[in-house]
C-alpha cells in the first residue's frame, strides 16, 4: 500500500497558481519565485498523489482529471489553512507577526498615515500597498493582502465588506473666469468653455464619473486624462480645464485646492463609497478594530 504523505501547503498554493493561468512561467512571476521552483513543487504533489496533475504535452498546459479534482478541493483546503493561521493569531490577542494592507490612493494620501501609525503598534511587520481599486481587489483575491480599503465592494465568497464612507461627487473649475455651477445647464456651459480633465479610464472613480455624466446627457471630448487626484486638482488649478472629483480626492490635492472653485449639482446624483475588506473567520477582530479606527479618522480633522 502506497504511503500517503501530508500535503505540502506551499506546493499546493503554487500548483493552484499554475492551474489558474495554465502556465508555470506566469505562476512563477506572480509568486516571485523561479520557474524551476514551480516545476519542482508540482512534481512533489504528483509524486505524493502518484498521478500526473498536468498534461505537459499541451500548450498551454492543461489539467488532467486528477489535476482538476485537486483544483476544486485544493482551493478550499488552502483557504481553510489560511483561515487557521488567522484564527490562531486572533486567539492569541498578541502581536501579529505580519500584516499586509492595501489602500486606495485617495485614502492612503489623506488618512493612511494616521491609520498605519495605529496598526504598526500591534504588528511585528507591516507591509503597505497603494493603488487603484481593481489592482487591490485582485491582490486580495490572490491572498497577497490581508486587509484592503477600496472604493468597490469585493464580491468574493467569505469576504466581509464594511462600508466606511459615502462621499458625493462635485465639480471643480479654475477660480478665474468661471462661475459656480448650480445646474446641468451651467455644467454644459462650462464644458463649452474648458476641456474636461478625466480620471484614468481604468480607475473605478473614472468609471463612476463617466456614468454620472452620461446620466445627464453630457459627453465631453476625451482630451486630457490623469491617474491621480492631486494631478487632476493641479491641472484644474492651473486653468487647463474642469473636473469631477470627491472630497477625499480634493484633500489629496490639497496644495492646489485653494485655487479651484467647487460646486455641487444635485442632478448628477452620484457618489463614491469606500469599503474595508477582510476575510470572514480569519481577521474578524482586526477588521472590527480597523473599521472603528478608520471611522474615527474620517470623522476627525485630516
C-alpha positions as CSV (number, residue, x, y, z in Angstrom):
1,X,0.0,0.0,0.0
2,X,1.4,3.4,-1.0
3,X,2.1,5.7,1.9
4,X,0.2,9.0,1.7
5,X,2.4,11.9,2.9
6,X,0.8,15.1,4.2
7,X,0.1,17.7,1.5
8,X,2.7,20.4,1.3
9,X,0.5,23.6,1.5
10,X,3.1,25.8,-0.2
11,X,3.3,23.3,-3.1
12,X,-0.5,23.3,-3.3
13,X,-0.5,27.1,-3.4
14,X,2.0,27.0,-6.3
15,X,0.0,24.4,-8.2
16,X,-3.2,26.4,-7.9
17,X,-1.4,29.5,-9.2
18,X,-0.1,27.4,-12.2
19,X,-3.6,26.0,-12.8
20,X,-5.2,29.4,-12.8
21,X,-3.2,30.6,-15.9
22,X,-2.2,27.1,-17.2
23,X,1.4,28.5,-17.2
24,X,4.4,27.8,-14.9
25,X,6.2,30.9,-16.0
26,X,3.2,33.1,-15.2
27,X,2.8,31.4,-11.8
28,X,6.5,32.0,-11.1
29,X,6.2,35.7,-12.0
30,X,3.1,36.2,-9.9
31,X,4.6,34.4,-6.8
32,X,8.0,35.9,-7.2
33,X,9.9,32.6,-7.4
34,X,11.8,30.8,-10.2
35,X,10.1,28.6,-12.8
36,X,12.2,25.6,-11.7
37,X,10.7,26.0,-8.1
38,X,7.2,25.9,-9.6
39,X,8.1,22.8,-11.6
40,X,9.6,21.1,-8.5
41,X,6.5,21.9,-6.4
42,X,4.1,20.4,-9.0
43,X,6.3,17.3,-9.3
44,X,6.3,17.0,-5.5
45,X,2.5,16.9,-5.5
46,X,2.4,14.4,-8.4
47,X,4.8,12.1,-6.6
48,X,2.7,12.4,-3.4
49,X,-0.6,11.5,-5.3
50,X,1.1,9.1,-7.6
51,X,-0.5,10.5,-10.7
52,X,0.1,13.4,-13.2
53,X,-1.7,16.6,-12.5
54,X,-0.8,18.5,-15.7
55,X,-0.7,17.5,-19.3
56,X,2.7,19.0,-20.2
57,X,2.5,18.0,-23.9
58,X,-0.3,20.6,-24.5
59,X,0.4,24.3,-25.0
60,X,-0.9,26.0,-22.9
61,X,-0.8,23.4,-20.2
62,X,-4.0,21.5,-19.4
63,X,-5.2,19.8,-16.3
64,X,-5.6,16.1,-16.0
65,X,-8.7,14.7,-14.4
66,X,-6.7,14.4,-11.1
67,X,-5.4,17.9,-11.5
68,X,-9.0,19.2,-12.0
69,X,-10.1,17.4,-8.8
70,X,-7.2,18.9,-6.9
71,X,-8.1,22.4,-8.1
72,X,-11.7,22.1,-6.9
73,X,-10.8,20.6,-3.5
74,X,-7.4,22.1,-3.0
75,X,-8.6,25.7,-3.2
76,X,-11.0,25.0,-0.3
77,X,-8.2,23.3,1.7
78,X,-5.8,26.2,1.2
79,X,-8.5,28.7,2.3
80,X,-9.1,26.6,5.4
81,X,-5.4,26.5,6.2
82,X,-5.1,30.3,5.8
83,X,-8.2,30.8,8.0
84,X,-6.5,28.6,10.6
85,X,-3.4,30.9,10.6
86,X,-5.6,33.9,11.1
87,X,-7.7,32.2,13.8
88,X,-4.6,31.3,15.8
89,X,-3.3,34.8,15.6
90,X,-6.6,36.3,16.6
91,X,-6.9,33.9,19.5
92,X,-3.5,34.9,20.9
93,X,-4.6,38.6,21.1
94,X,-0.9,39.4,21.0
95,X,1.4,41.0,18.4
96,X,0.6,39.8,14.9
97,X,3.7,38.6,13.2
98,X,2.8,40.3,9.9
99,X,0.0,42.3,8.2
100,X,-0.3,43.2,4.5
101,X,-2.6,46.2,3.9
102,X,-3.8,47.7,0.7
103,X,-5.1,51.3,0.5
104,X,-6.8,53.1,-2.4
105,X,-4.7,56.1,-3.3
106,X,-7.0,58.9,-2.1
107,X,-7.4,57.2,1.3
108,X,-3.7,56.5,1.6
109,X,-2.8,60.1,0.8
110,X,-5.3,61.7,3.3
111,X,-5.8,59.2,6.1
112,X,-3.2,56.5,5.5
113,X,-0.5,57.8,7.9
114,X,-2.9,58.1,10.9
115,X,-4.2,54.6,10.2
116,X,-0.8,53.0,9.8
117,X,0.5,54.7,12.9
118,X,-2.1,52.7,14.9
119,X,-1.8,49.4,13.0
120,X,2.0,49.2,13.3
121,X,1.7,49.2,17.1
122,X,0.2,45.7,17.1
123,X,2.2,44.3,14.2
124,X,5.8,43.0,14.0
125,X,6.0,43.6,10.3
126,X,3.6,45.9,8.3
127,X,3.5,45.9,4.5
128,X,1.5,48.5,2.7
129,X,0.4,48.6,-1.0
130,X,-1.4,51.6,-2.5
131,X,-3.0,51.9,-5.9
132,X,-6.3,51.6,-7.9
133,X,-9.2,49.5,-6.5
134,X,-9.2,46.8,-9.2
135,X,-5.5,46.0,-8.6
136,X,-6.0,45.9,-4.8
137,X,-9.1,43.6,-5.2
138,X,-7.1,41.2,-7.3
139,X,-4.2,41.1,-4.8
140,X,-6.8,40.4,-2.0
141,X,-8.3,37.6,-4.0
142,X,-4.8,36.1,-4.6
143,X,-4.1,36.4,-0.8
144,X,-1.3,38.8,-1.4
145,X,-3.1,41.2,1.0
146,X,-4.9,40.6,4.3
147,X,-6.9,43.9,4.6
148,X,-7.9,46.3,2.0
149,X,-9.6,49.8,1.9
150,X,-11.0,50.4,-1.6
151,X,-13.9,52.0,-3.4
152,X,-15.8,48.9,-4.6
153,X,-17.5,46.0,-2.8
154,X,-15.5,42.8,-3.3
155,X,-17.7,40.0,-4.5
156,X,-15.8,37.0,-3.1
157,X,-17.2,34.2,-1.0
158,X,-16.3,34.6,2.6
159,X,-15.3,38.3,2.2
160,X,-16.7,40.9,4.6
161,X,-17.3,44.4,3.1
162,X,-17.7,47.1,5.7
163,X,-18.9,50.5,4.4
164,X,-16.7,53.2,5.8
165,X,-17.7,56.3,4.0
166,X,-20.1,57.7,1.3
167,X,-19.0,60.9,-0.4
168,X,-20.7,62.9,-3.1
169,X,-19.2,63.9,-6.4
170,X,-18.8,67.6,-7.1
171,X,-17.5,69.9,-9.9
172,X,-14.2,71.7,-9.6
173,X,-13.1,74.5,-12.0
174,X,-10.5,77.3,-12.1
175,X,-11.4,80.3,-9.9
176,X,-10.5,82.7,-12.7
177,X,-13.1,83.4,-15.4
178,X,-15.6,80.7,-14.2
179,X,-18.7,80.9,-12.0
180,X,-20.3,78.4,-9.6
181,X,-22.2,75.6,-11.4
182,X,-25.7,75.2,-9.9
183,X,-27.4,73.1,-12.6
184,X,-26.8,70.8,-15.5
185,X,-27.2,73.8,-18.0
186,X,-24.4,75.6,-16.1
187,X,-22.2,72.5,-16.5
188,X,-23.0,72.3,-20.2
189,X,-21.8,75.9,-20.5
190,X,-18.6,75.2,-18.5
191,X,-17.9,72.2,-20.8
192,X,-18.1,74.6,-23.8
193,X,-15.6,77.0,-22.2
194,X,-12.9,74.5,-20.9
195,X,-11.7,70.9,-21.6
196,X,-12.8,68.2,-19.2
197,X,-9.9,66.6,-17.1
198,X,-10.7,62.9,-16.7
199,X,-9.5,60.3,-14.2
200,X,-7.8,57.3,-15.8
201,X,-10.4,55.2,-17.5
202,X,-9.1,52.1,-15.7
203,X,-9.9,53.5,-12.3
204,X,-13.2,52.8,-10.6
205,X,-13.6,56.5,-9.9
206,X,-13.1,57.3,-13.6
207,X,-15.9,54.8,-14.5
208,X,-18.2,56.3,-12.0
209,X,-17.6,59.9,-13.3
210,X,-18.3,58.8,-16.9
211,X,-21.6,57.1,-15.8
212,X,-22.7,60.3,-13.9
213,X,-22.0,62.4,-17.0
214,X,-23.9,60.1,-19.3
215,X,-26.9,60.2,-17.0
216,X,-27.3,63.9,-17.5
217,X,-26.5,63.8,-21.2
218,X,-23.0,65.3,-21.2
219,X,-20.2,63.7,-23.2
220,X,-17.1,65.9,-23.2
221,X,-14.3,65.3,-25.7
222,X,-11.5,63.0,-24.5
223,X,-8.6,65.3,-24.4
224,X,-6.8,65.0,-21.1
225,X,-6.7,62.0,-18.7
226,X,-4.7,61.7,-15.5
227,X,-4.0,59.0,-13.0
228,X,-4.0,60.7,-9.6
229,X,-6.3,63.1,-7.7
230,X,-3.5,65.5,-6.9
231,X,-2.6,65.8,-10.6
232,X,-6.2,66.3,-11.5
233,X,-6.6,69.1,-9.0
234,X,-3.4,70.7,-10.1
235,X,-4.5,70.7,-13.7
236,X,-7.7,72.4,-12.8
237,X,-6.0,74.9,-10.6
238,X,-3.7,75.8,-13.4
239,X,-6.6,76.7,-15.6
240,X,-6.3,73.8,-18.0
241,X,-9.9,72.6,-17.6
242,X,-12.6,71.4,-15.2
243,X,-13.2,68.1,-13.5
244,X,-15.5,66.0,-11.3
245,X,-14.0,64.7,-8.0
246,X,-14.8,63.9,-4.4
247,X,-13.9,65.5,-1.0
248,X,-11.1,62.9,-0.2
249,X,-9.7,63.3,-3.7
250,X,-9.7,67.1,-3.3
251,X,-7.9,66.7,0.1
252,X,-5.3,64.5,-1.7
253,X,-4.6,67.5,-4.0
254,X,-4.6,70.0,-1.1
255,X,-1.7,72.1,-2.4
256,X,-3.9,73.1,-5.3
257,X,-7.3,73.0,-3.7
258,X,-7.4,76.7,-2.8
259,X,-7.1,77.7,-6.4
260,X,-10.2,75.8,-7.6
261,X,-13.9,76.6,-7.3
262,X,-16.1,73.6,-6.3
263,X,-19.9,73.2,-6.9
264,X,-22.5,70.5,-6.1
265,X,-25.1,69.7,-8.8
266,X,-27.9,67.6,-7.3
267,X,-28.9,66.3,-10.8
268,X,-25.6,64.4,-11.0
269,X,-26.9,62.2,-8.2
270,X,-23.5,60.4,-8.0
271,X,-21.5,59.3,-5.0
272,X,-18.5,57.1,-4.2
273,X,-18.3,54.5,-1.4
274,X,-15.2,53.4,0.4
275,X,-15.1,49.9,1.9
276,X,-12.9,48.0,4.3
277,X,-12.5,44.3,3.2
278,X,-11.3,41.4,5.4
279,X,-11.9,37.6,5.1
280,X,-14.7,36.3,7.4
281,X,-13.4,34.0,10.1
282,X,-9.8,35.0,9.5
283,X,-9.2,38.5,10.7
284,X,-12.6,39.4,12.2
285,X,-11.3,41.2,15.3
286,X,-8.7,43.1,13.3
287,X,-11.4,44.1,10.8
288,X,-13.6,45.5,13.6
289,X,-10.7,47.3,15.2
290,X,-9.6,48.8,11.9
291,X,-13.1,49.8,10.9
292,X,-13.6,51.7,14.2
293,X,-10.1,53.3,13.8
294,X,-10.7,54.4,10.2
295,X,-14.1,55.7,11.0
296,X,-12.7,57.9,13.8
297,X,-10.0,59.3,11.4
298,X,-12.6,60.1,8.8
299,X,-14.8,61.8,11.3
300,X,-12.0,63.9,12.7
301,X,-9.6,66.5,11.2
302,X,-7.3,65.1,8.5
